[in-house]
Amino acid sequence: MAQEVTVDQLDQAIAAGEYVIDVRESFEFEDGHVPQAKHIPLNSIPDNLAELPKDKKIWIICASGGRSMTAANYLEQQGMDCVSVAGGTSAWIGSGKTVSFEPSI
């Protein structure tokens, strides 16, 4: 089972240039997301494996932590190093951290 991390740990990872994906639906992502997050909805993760880094940790976030844990567990089974953000974007916003409305990078 994938490891869970806090939004503070994610904040540090973003500052260090780590790879972050947001697995929520498009309308959720457009309503605000963590800075630098790449948008890959949960149901399209299997179709996008080739674009995910194999040599670095993948930080995964959703709305509250359920979908990101599902994605993290799946990606671990594919041999990738990843973590799920506990509390998701709700916890990120609730902690007062910066929210981006930029399109997916």
C-alpha positions, 0 to 999 in steps of 0.5 A: 500500500502506498505511503501517505504524506501531508500537504506540508510535505507536498509543499516542500516537494513542489518547492524542490521541483518534484513531479505532482499529478492531480487525478481529479476530474477536469471540472474539479481541477479547473476550480483550483489545484496545487501549483505545478500539478499536472492533470491526469484524471484517475480513469486515464492513468493507465493510458498515460503511463508512458508520460510518467517519470520512472526515475523520480517520485510521483506525488499524487493528489485528488480532492480528499485522498481516496482517488490519489491513494487508488492511483498511488497503489496502482502506480506502485504495482507498475513499479513506480515510486509514488505517494498519496497526499492525505486530505487532498486539495481540500486539506491544501486549501484549508491550510491556506496554501496557494491555489493555482487556476492555470491550465494543466502543465 
